[in-house]
Structure formats: C-alpha cells, structure tokens
C-alpha cells in the first residue's frame, strides 16, 4: 500500500515573501529554479503565482512531480540547494513549504494563490457532484456495448474514462463553479 502512495503525484507549494525592490531578481531566480527542476526525472510542471494583493503579499511557486521519490531526488540535488542559498538574501522571512497529493490537487484555482485546500468534506461533496452524473451517463451510453467484455476489462475502461473526465474536464469546472463555497473569501472587518 505504501508503494502506491510513493507513486502518487505530489504537488509542492512554496510561499515566499520577497523584500521590496528584489522582485525582478527573485522572479529571475525562480525561473532558473524551474528550468533546473525540469531537467529532473518525474518533473510534471511548475507555476509561479505573483502576490494576489497587498493583503496577500506572498509569491507562491507550485511544483508537481510524478512521485514522492522523484520529488525527494530533486529536493536533495546539489543544483537545487545551491539555488536555494541565493534566495535567502531576497526574502523577508524563511520560505513556507506545503506538500500535497491525491484529490487535493484537483482543487486549485488559476486566479487564486492555492495554499489552503478546502475542507475534505467539501472536496468529497463537490467530487461526488461531478462523479455521480458522469458515471450514470457513461453507464447509460456504453454499458450495453461493454456487456460482452469481462468485468475487470469493463471496469478498467469505465474508470479510465471517468478519471480523464474528472481530472481534465469536470473538476477544473466544478472547482470554478463552487469556488465561492470551497474557497470563501475572508470578510474584511475594517
């Protein structure tokens, strides 16, 4: 079971507060870090989110790797450690790092800095809202066509279709549609 978890894609969210006037140098160094990470096995991509507002002044860098083992290989790489040293003089405070995997990675909004994931019960509910009609529709459309196939093959085909739809079509939309509930904005109490 732990072997499967080690093979699950992982997302790393790094939050950094940059000293005023050091933003350009910070962004150049972040680009260099991303280009270096891209040379490592298991690298799936990265995004840099600039500060959303003066109330949220942090840069957020999101890295994705195919597995925890490949992420660890990157984290321990001398090239990465050398680049990290260069960041120190540009930061107001030490970086904050959060590593997530699994369903949480479905719930990120491109226009929002994705640090705090929604509550698990909310993620489960929104996932179910997307999953139930999708599975029902797939069974309605192709269950008869798949009936002659052995059960393991039918299950493999249906789950493959569902997972692709959930990851690339449904969850990005459902996350946007339910963003008001999943990511409620903190009330301004001024």
Long-range contacts (C-beta under 8 A, 24 or more apart in sequence): 5-68, 5-101, 6-67, 6-68, 6-69, 7-66, 7-67, 8-67, 8-68, 8-101, 8-102, 9-44, 9-64, 9-65, 9-66, 9-67, 9-101, 9-105, 10-64, 10-65, 10-67, 10-68, 10-71, 10-99, 10-100, 10-101, 11-62, 11-63, 11-64, 11-99, 11-100, 11-101, 11-104, 11-105, 12-62, 12-63, 12-64, 12-65, 12-71, 12-97, 12-98, 12-99, 13-60, 13-61, 13-62, 13-97, 13-98, 13-99, 13-100, 13-114, 13-115, 14-60, 14-61, 14-62, 14-63, 14-95, 14-96, 14-97, 14-98, 15-58, 15-59, 15-60, 15-95, 15-96, 15-97, 15-98, 15-115, 16-58, 16-59, 16-60, 16-61, 16-87, 16-91, 16-95, 16-96, 17-57, 17-58, 17-59, 17-91, 17-92, 17-93, 18-59, 18-90, 18-91, 18-92, 19-90, 19-91, 19-92, 22-89, 22-90, 25-90, 26-59, 26-87, 26-90, 29-83, 29-86, 29-87, 29-90, 30-59, 30-61, 32-83, 33-61, 33-80, 33-83, 34-61, 34-63, 36-77, 36-79, 36-80, 36-83, 37-63, 37-74, 37-80, 40-70, 40-73, 40-74, 40-77, 41-66, 41-70, 41-73, 42-66, 42-67, 42-69, 42-70, 42-71, 42-73, 42-74, 43-70, 43-74, 49-113, 49-114, 51-113, 52-112, 52-113, 56-113, 58-113, 58-115, 60-113, 60-114, 60-115, 62-108, 62-114, 64-105, 68-101, 71-99, 103-127, 106-166, 106-167, 106-171, 106-175, 107-171, 107-175, 107-182, 108-175, 109-175, 109-176, 109-179, 109-183, 112-179, 112-183, 118-182, 118-183, 122-181, 122-182, 123-182, 126-174, 126-175, 126-178, 126-182, 127-166, 127-171, 127-174, 129-174, 129-178, 130-166, 130-170, 130-171, 130-174, 131-162, 131-166, 134-162, 134-165, 134-166, 134-170, 135-162, 138-162
